[in-house]
Amino acid sequence: MLLEKIISISGKPGLYKLVSQLRNGFIIEDVTTKKKVSIGNSSQVSLLDNIAMFTFDKEVPLFEVFENIAKNYDYKEAIHHKATEAELKEFMTASLPNYDTERVYASDIKKLAQWYNILHKAGYITPESFVKAEPETLDGEPATEEVNVEKEAPKKAAPKAEKQAAPKVKATSAAKAAPKSTHRKQG
């Protein structure tokens, strides 16, 4: 699932796909109607890729929460976002069992259900969309990557080049002594 291009805009309903960037804003496309619109830089935009849900242990990325919902609902539409608060909490417990009940509000669960259903209707929720691609070797087998973690010393900034000071120009005594005119020239 490509959540890095899907955004939510504060004050606008629905989800949008980021098409391109302009000098003073963005061109976006509504994921359900496919209408393209431009928005300014002053709009508050949230990438779904950067959003996470609170649990008692850590923050779980929205991608993983959507995957859990999709598996629970067999990749079909989930609970309606206007369901009762008890139904929404039951939905959230089934999707993310250890979610933080004090920091995840009912409004957050409503938005989660609404976003999931919007993405489902737009065709973003499929079994193939949650498959993680593994790099393959030349033999066609999955690559096993060995990683050596070494901390490098932080690089020091290069010394700044010294600027040559411009010679100071002193005003002549005649220029200092000349009276300054306060009259406007008419012409």
Backbone as CSV, one residue per row, in Angstrom:
resi,resn,N_x,N_y,N_z,CA_x,CA_y,CA_z,C_x,C_y,C_z
1,MET,0.854,-1.174,0.000,0.000,0.000,0.000,0.895,1.231,0.000
2,LEU,0.594,2.147,-0.848,1.396,3.353,-0.952,0.775,4.468,-0.120
3,LEU,1.031,4.457,1.171,0.488,5.494,2.038,1.304,6.774,1.979
4,GLU,2.519,6.714,1.443,3.350,7.910,1.450,2.811,9.012,0.538
5,LYS,1.914,8.689,-0.371,1.335,9.704,-1.250,-0.096,10.056,-0.874
6,ILE,-0.656,9.398,0.134,-2.025,9.667,0.563,-1.973,10.656,1.724
7,ILE,-2.776,11.730,1.619,-2.755,12.771,2.642,-4.160,13.080,3.136
8,SER,-4.203,13.662,4.307,-5.432,14.188,4.881,-5.219,15.684,5.055
9,ILE,-6.216,16.481,4.702,-6.100,17.930,4.801,-7.051,18.414,5.881
10,SER,-6.523,19.172,6.815,-7.332,19.705,7.904,-8.402,20.633,7.337
11,GLY,-9.655,20.384,7.720,-10.759,21.212,7.254,-11.433,20.709,5.995
12,LYS,-10.869,19.681,5.358,-11.473,19.103,4.150,-11.808,17.641,4.426
13,PRO,-12.993,17.202,4.037,-13.337,15.794,4.262,-12.637,14.888,3.254
14,GLY,-12.413,13.655,3.638,-11.864,12.669,2.709,-10.354,12.595,2.720
15,LEU,-9.840,11.773,1.807,-8.408,11.577,1.639,-8.013,11.972,0.230
16,TYR,-6.770,12.374,0.074,-6.284,12.868,-1.208,-4.948,12.225,-1.534
17,LYS,-4.685,12.120,-2.834,-3.412,11.602,-3.311,-2.586,12.789,-3.780
18,LEU,-1.349,12.849,-3.364,-0.446,13.924,-3.747,0.042,13.661,-5.167
19,VAL,-0.290,14.582,-6.096,0.073,14.387,-7.497,1.409,15.047,-7.799
20,SER,1.527,16.347,-7.501,2.789,17.044,-7.727,2.866,18.282,-6.852
21,GLN,4.053,18.866,-6.827,4.281,20.044,-6.001,4.446,21.258,-6.899
22,LEU,3.826,22.354,-6.471,3.941,23.621,-7.176,4.852,24.547,-6.385
23,ARG,5.100,25.718,-6.954,5.928,26.698,-6.271,5.260,27.169,-4.985
24,ASN,3.940,27.309,-5.017,3.227,27.849,-3.862,2.166,26.888,-3.321
25,GLY,2.333,25.596,-3.539,1.357,24.637,-3.028,1.522,23.259,-3.641
26,PHE,0.398,22.541,-3.717,0.402,21.172,-4.220,-0.793,20.945,-5.132
27,ILE,-0.660,19.987,-6.033,-1.799,19.494,-6.803,-2.170,18.157,-6.173
28,ILE,-3.447,18.040,-5.792,-3.923,16.833,-5.129,-5.078,16.244,-5.914
29,GLU,-5.337,14.960,-5.685,-6.431,14.263,-6.351,-7.248,13.536,-5.290
30,ASP,-8.543,13.765,-5.280,-9.432,13.075,-4.345,-9.408,11.587,-4.689
31,VAL,-9.205,10.724,-3.680,-9.071,9.288,-3.965,-10.378,8.650,-4.402
32,THR,-11.522,9.232,-4.047,-12.798,8.629,-4.439,-13.325,9.197,-5.751
33,THR,-13.279,10.516,-5.925,-13.848,11.126,-7.131,-12.828,11.338,-8.239
34,LYS,-11.542,11.236,-7.924,-10.438,11.432,-8.881,-10.381,12.858,-9.429
35,LYS,-10.996,13.830,-8.738,-10.918,15.228,-9.164,-9.620,15.832,-8.658
36,LYS,-8.946,16.586,-9.536,-7.689,17.227,-9.167,-7.946,18.676,-8.778
37,VAL,-7.284,19.098,-7.712,-7.435,20.442,-7.169,-6.057,20.903,-6.709
38,SER,-5.845,22.211,-6.661,-4.596,22.711,-6.088,-4.883,23.322,-4.724
39,ILE,-3.937,23.154,-3.814,-4.053,23.734,-2.478,-2.801,24.550,-2.203
40,GLY,-2.909,25.514,-1.317,-1.780,26.370,-0.984,-0.895,25.770,0.092
41,ASN,0.260,26.400,0.283,1.201,25.930,1.299,0.678,26.129,2.712
42,SER,-0.300,27.024,2.874,-0.803,27.314,4.215,-1.747,26.225,4.731
43,SER,-2.163,25.298,3.885,-3.052,24.207,4.312,-2.296,23.241,5.216
44,GLN,-2.972,22.772,6.249,-2.356,21.792,7.140,-2.571,20.401,6.558
45,VAL,-1.484,19.778,6.148,-1.519,18.490,5.465,-0.836,17.442,6.342
46,SER,-1.450,16.261,6.458,-0.856,15.150,7.208,-0.714,13.950,6.283
47,LEU,0.495,13.437,6.161,0.728,12.220,5.387,0.299,11.019,6.222
48,LEU,-0.472,10.114,5.639,-0.906,8.932,6.383,0.280,8.054,6.765
49,ASP,1.355,8.154,6.005,2.555,7.384,6.283,3.203,7.815,7.602
50,ASN,2.972,9.068,8.010,3.584,9.596,9.230,2.698,9.455,10.461
51,ILE,1.489,8.942,10.303,0.549,8.840,11.415,0.681,7.465,12.062
52,ALA,0.599,7.448,13.394,0.680,6.189,14.139,-0.368,6.197,15.243
53,MET,-0.724,5.010,15.719,-1.685,4.861,16.814,-0.913,4.501,18.085
54,PHE,-1.353,5.054,19.208,-0.702,4.796,20.485,-1.094,3.427,21.027
55,THR,-0.102,2.703,21.513,-0.347,1.486,22.276,0.356,1.671,23.616
56,PHE,0.201,0.706,24.505,0.869,0.821,25.794,2.376,0.643,25.652
57,ASP,2.825,-0.064,24.610,4.248,-0.326,24.411,4.920,0.729,23.544
58,LYS,4.320,1.003,22.395,4.963,1.845,21.380,3.892,2.482,20.517
59,GLU,4.323,3.138,19.459,3.399,3.686,18.469,3.405,2.756,17.257
60,VAL,2.227,2.349,16.824,2.103,1.431,15.690,1.744,2.249,14.452
61,PRO,2.514,2.113,13.357,2.197,2.863,12.139,0.802,2.530,11.612
62,LEU,0.183,3.507,10.981,-1.172,3.352,10.463,-1.251,2.221,9.439
63,PHE,-0.167,2.001,8.698,-0.105,0.920,7.716,-0.397,-0.426,8.378
64,GLU,0.219,-0.667,9.538,0.019,-1.940,10.241,-1.395,-2.053,10.804
65,VAL,-1.952,-0.933,11.263,-3.319,-0.949,11.789,-4.295,-1.264,10.660
66,PHE,-4.098,-0.638,9.486,-4.945,-0.932,8.329,-4.832,-2.399,7.928
67,GLU,-3.625,-2.952,8.017,-3.428,-4.366,7.676,-4.203,-5.264,8.638
68,ASN,-4.170,-4.935,9.937,-4.921,-5.718,10.929,-6.422,-5.634,10.676
69,ILE,-6.907,-4.433,10.356,-8.337,-4.256,10.069,-8.720,-5.071,8.842
70,ALA,-7.887,-5.018,7.805,-8.173,-5.744,6.567,-8.248,-7.251,6.823
71,LYS,-7.348,-7.770,7.635,-7.372,-9.205,7.946,-8.605,-9.569,8.767
72,ASN,-8.979,-8.701,9.724,-10.162,-8.972,10.557,-11.452,-8.942,9.745
73,TYR,-11.526,-8.064,8.769,-12.744,-7.906,7.971,-12.631,-8.588,6.606
74,ASP,-11.630,-9.460,6.433,-11.444,-10.219,5.201,-11.377,-9.303,3.978
75,TYR,-10.645,-8.203,4.114,-10.414,-7.222,3.047,-11.709,-6.617,2.516
76,LYS,-12.712,-6.564,3.368,-13.987,-5.939,3.001,-14.149,-4.669,3.810
77,GLU,-15.249,-3.963,3.562,-15.511,-2.706,4.262,-15.673,-2.958,5.761
78,ALA,-15.136,-2.040,6.564,-15.168,-2.183,8.024,-16.413,-1.517,8.598
79,ILE,-16.436,-1.381,9.897,-17.539,-0.761,10.617,-17.723,0.687,10.143
80,HIS,-18.955,1.156,10.145,-19.241,2.528,9.726,-18.736,3.490,10.791
81,HIS,-18.233,4.635,10.364,-17.646,5.570,11.320,-18.680,6.249,12.222
82,LYS,-19.970,6.106,11.911,-21.015,6.700,12.746,-21.629,5.674,13.703
83,ALA,-20.935,4.582,13.935,-21.406,3.558,14.875,-21.299,4.097,16.303
84,THR,-21.880,3.376,17.235,-21.843,3.816,18.632,-20.417,3.721,19.175
85,GLU,-20.192,4.426,20.270,-18.856,4.447,20.858,-18.430,3.059,21.330
86,ALA,-19.361,2.281,21.864,-19.044,0.918,22.316,-18.638,0.033,21.137
87,GLU,-19.348,0.153,20.014,-19.002,-0.634,18.822,-17.640,-0.217,18.277
88,LEU,-17.348,1.089,18.315,-16.058,1.571,17.828,-14.913,1.055,18.701
89,LYS,-15.119,1.039,20.018,-14.078,0.528,20.916,-13.869,-0.973,20.712
90,GLU,-14.947,-1.706,20.461,-14.837,-3.139,20.177,-14.078,-3.366,18.870
91,PHE,-14.364,-2.535,17.862,-13.670,-2.581,16.574,-12.175,-2.328,16.765
92,MET,-11.840,-1.333,17.588,-10.438,-0.985,17.816,-9.720,-2.081,18.596
93,THR,-10.389,-2.671,19.566,-9.792,-3.757,20.346,-9.508,-4.966,19.460
94,ALA,-10.387,-5.241,18.505,-10.164,-6.361,17.587,-9.015,-6.062,16.624
95,SER,-8.866,-4.792,16.236,-7.840,-4.417,15.263,-6.471,-4.221,15.897
96,LEU,-6.453,-3.610,17.066,-5.200,-3.321,17.764,-5.439,-3.574,19.255
97,PRO,-5.246,-4.822,19.715,-5.664,-5.208,21.068,-5.062,-4.375,22.200
98,ASN,-3.815,-3.957,22.079,-3.179,-3.243,23.184,-3.123,-1.731,22.951
99,TYR,-4.138,-1.170,22.286,-4.135,0.279,22.058,-4.349,1.010,23.375
100,ASP,-3.772,2.194,23.476,-3.846,2.985,24.707,-5.219,3.632,24.802
101,THR,-6.030,3.145,25.722,-7.419,3.609,25.830,-7.523,5.043,26.330
102,GLU,-6.478,5.546,26.978,-6.519,6.921,27.475,-6.081,7.934,26.428
103,ARG,-5.207,7.546,25.509,-4.704,8.498,24.513,-5.357,8.358,23.146
104,VAL,-6.044,7.259,22.885,-6.772,7.085,21.625,-8.246,7.335,21.924
105,TYR,-8.755,8.447,21.402,-10.128,8.862,21.676,-11.096,8.242,20.672
106,ALA,-12.387,8.346,20.978,-13.426,7.827,20.080,-13.368,8.536,18.727
107,SER,-13.036,9.832,18.726,-12.933,10.572,17.461,-11.800,10.031,16.593
108,ASP,-10.708,9.579,17.219,-9.600,8.975,16.469,-10.031,7.655,15.828
109,ILE,-10.808,6.867,16.568,-11.276,5.577,16.049,-12.257,5.802,14.902
110,LYS,-13.116,6.824,15.026,-14.049,7.161,13.939,-13.286,7.524,12.674
111,LYS,-12.253,8.350,12.844,-11.459,8.773,11.688,-10.737,7.584,11.069
112,LEU,-10.224,6.677,11.902,-9.550,5.474,11.413,-10.500,4.625,10.578
113,ALA,-11.715,4.396,11.088,-12.706,3.594,10.358,-13.106,4.285,9.058
114,GLN,-13.279,5.594,9.113,-13.662,6.345,7.914,-12.559,6.281,6.863
115,TRP,-11.302,6.491,7.266,-10.186,6.440,6.328,-10.041,5.046,5.726
116,TYR,-10.177,4.005,6.540,-10.078,2.641,6.031,-11.141,2.404,4.962
117,ASN,-12.377,2.809,5.241,-13.465,2.592,4.283,-13.264,3.407,3.006
118,ILE,-12.734,4.621,3.124,-12.445,5.435,1.930,-11.388,4.743,1.079
119,LEU,-10.322,4.271,1.720,-9.265,3.583,0.975,-9.767,2.274,0.375
120,HIS,-10.664,1.590,1.059,-11.241,0.349,0.534,-12.057,0.636,-0.720
121,LYS,-12.910,1.671,-0.666,-13.731,2.024,-1.832,-12.871,2.469,-3.007
122,ALA,-11.730,3.103,-2.719,-10.849,3.585,-3.779,-9.959,2.477,-4.344
123,GLY,-9.986,1.284,-3.739,-9.209,0.167,-4.267,-7.809,0.041,-3.693
124,TYR,-7.509,0.730,-2.619,-6.183,0.639,-2.012,-6.058,-0.532,-1.041
125,ILE,-7.173,-1.083,-0.570,-7.143,-2.181,0.395,-7.373,-3.496,-0.350
126,THR,-6.291,-4.196,-0.638,-6.341,-5.509,-1.279,-5.297,-6.398,-0.601
127,PRO,-5.410,-7.722,-0.734,-4.385,-8.586,-0.132,-2.982,-8.297,-0.675
128,GLU,-2.888,-7.897,-1.937,-1.584,-7.623,-2.543,-0.973,-6.324,-2.035
129,SER,-1.802,-5.417,-1.551,-1.276,-4.113,-1.139,-0.487,-4.181,0.161
130,PHE,-0.641,-5.259,0.927,0.069,-5.377,2.196,1.269,-6.307,2.122
131,VAL,1.575,-6.844,0.947,2.724,-7.727,0.790,3.978,-6.870,0.763
132,LYS,4.938,-7.264,1.603,6.194,-6.523,1.651,7.144,-7.137,0.643
133,ALA,7.702,-6.310,-0.219,8.621,-6.789,-1.247,9.968,-7.105,-0.616
134,GLU,10.515,-8.285,-0.963,11.825,-8.686,-0.472,12.813,-8.609,-1.621
135,PRO,14.011,-8.082,-1.370,15.005,-8.049,-2.440,15.473,-9.460,-2.766
136,GLU,15.664,-9.736,-4.045,16.079,-11.073,-4.470,17.506,-11.040,-4.987
137,THR,18.181,-12.186,-4.890,19.533,-12.312,-5.416,19.441,-12.750,-6.871
138,LEU,20.581,-12.959,-7.495,20.598,-13.402,-8.887,20.039,-14.814,-9.035
139,ASP,20.124,-15.635,-7.973,19.631,-17.009,-8.026,18.117,-17.085,-7.888
140,GLY,17.470,-15.972,-7.566,16.030,-15.968,-7.387,15.609,-16.247,-5.950
141,GLU,16.590,-16.383,-5.054,16.284,-16.625,-3.656,16.264,-15.294,-2.912
142,PRO,15.493,-15.220,-1.840,15.489,-13.980,-1.062,16.877,-13.679,-0.513
143,ALA,17.242,-12.447,-0.570,18.560,-12.039,-0.111,18.597,-12.004,1.410
144,THR,19.696,-12.540,1.956,19.911,-12.411,3.395,20.980,-11.357,3.564
145,GLU,20.610,-10.337,4.237,21.489,-9.180,4.315,22.232,-9.195,5.643
146,GLU,23.549,-9.073,5.571,24.348,-8.963,6.775,24.709,-7.499,6.941
147,VAL,24.401,-6.994,8.109,24.620,-5.575,8.341,25.621,-5.405,9.469
148,ASN,26.689,-4.691,9.199,27.650,-4.337,10.236,27.328,-2.930,10.688
149,VAL,27.025,-2.803,11.953,26.673,-1.494,12.478,27.892,-0.921,13.181
150,GLU,28.442,0.116,12.619,29.568,0.802,13.232,29.209,2.270,13.336
151,LYS,29.537,2.835,14.473,29.261,4.257,14.634,30.453,5.033,14.110
152,GLU,30.160,5.957,13.230,31.205,6.805,12.702,31.303,8.055,13.557
153,ALA,32.505,8.574,13.627,32.683,9.824,14.366,31.981,10.932,13.596
154,PRO,31.317,11.832,14.298,30.620,12.899,13.585,31.613,13.761,12.819
155,LYS,31.239,14.114,11.620,32.111,14.916,10.777,32.109,16.351,11.262
156,LYS,33.291,16.937,11.233,33.408,18.329,11.655,33.185,19.224,10.450
157,ALA,32.634,20.378,10.714,32.369,21.329,9.642,33.691,21.899,9.142
158,ALA,33.746,22.146,7.860,34.938,22.731,7.266,35.091,24.162,7.769
159,PRO,36.339,24.613,7.977,36.519,25.990,8.445,36.019,26.972,7.391
160,LYS,35.435,28.048,7.880,34.890,29.046,6.965,36.023,29.874,6.375
161,ALA,35.861,30.206,5.110,36.846,31.055,4.453,36.697,32.471,4.995
162,GLU,37.846,33.094,5.257,37.797,34.453,5.797,37.497,35.437,4.680
163,LYS,36.625,36.369,4.991,36.291,37.405,4.020,37.263,38.556,4.206
164,GLN,37.685,39.106,3.096,38.552,40.271,3.192,37.690,41.479,3.487
165,ALA,38.102,42.218,4.473,37.331,43.388,4.881,37.489,44.487,3.840
166,ALA,36.382,45.100,3.498,36.424,46.218,2.546,36.995,47.436,3.262
167,PRO,37.814,48.229,2.570,38.380,49.418,3.219,37.266,50.397,3.572
168,LYS,37.388,50.968,4.768,36.378,51.912,5.219,36.635,53.262,4.569
169,VAL,35.563,53.841,4.094,35.662,55.145,3.446,35.259,56.194,4.466
170,LYS,36.147,57.163,4.679,35.837,58.232,5.615,35.273,59.410,4.845
171,ALA,34.258,60.002,5.428,33.668,61.183,4.800,34.612,62.363,5.003
172,THR,34.706,63.187,3.996,35.576,64.365,4.100,34.941,65.380,5.024
173,SER,35.758,66.249,5.535,35.254,67.252,6.469,34.325,68.237,5.772
174,ALA,34.516,68.449,4.460,33.646,69.367,3.719,32.243,68.773,3.607
175,ALA,32.148,67.464,3.408,30.845,66.825,3.288,30.125,66.832,4.630
176,LYS,30.894,66.722,5.725,30.281,66.749,7.041,29.768,68.136,7.382
177,ALA,30.498,69.144,6.969,30.166,70.516,7.330,29.050,71.091,6.479
178,ALA,28.773,70.516,5.324,27.755,71.070,4.421,26.388,70.964,5.077
179,PRO,25.611,72.042,5.021,24.276,72.011,5.621,23.361,71.093,4.812
180,LYS,22.507,70.417,5.513,21.579,69.512,4.849,20.307,70.268,4.554
181,SER,19.830,70.142,3.351,18.639,70.856,2.920,17.397,70.098,3.351
182,THR,16.426,70.829,3.860,15.159,70.219,4.233,14.065,70.601,3.261
183,HIS,14.427,71.386,2.229,13.445,71.804,1.227,13.357,70.764,0.125
184,ARG,12.137,70.590,-0.381,11.924,69.679,-1.490,12.106,70.411,-2.795
185,LYS,12.768,69.762,-3.713,12.909,70.360,-5.030,11.631,70.150,-5.798
186,GLN,11.182,71.179,-6.456,9.990,71.066,-7.288,10.426,71.103,-8.729
187,GLY,9.876,70.330,-9.512,10.385,70.381,-10.853,9.589,69.709,-11.789
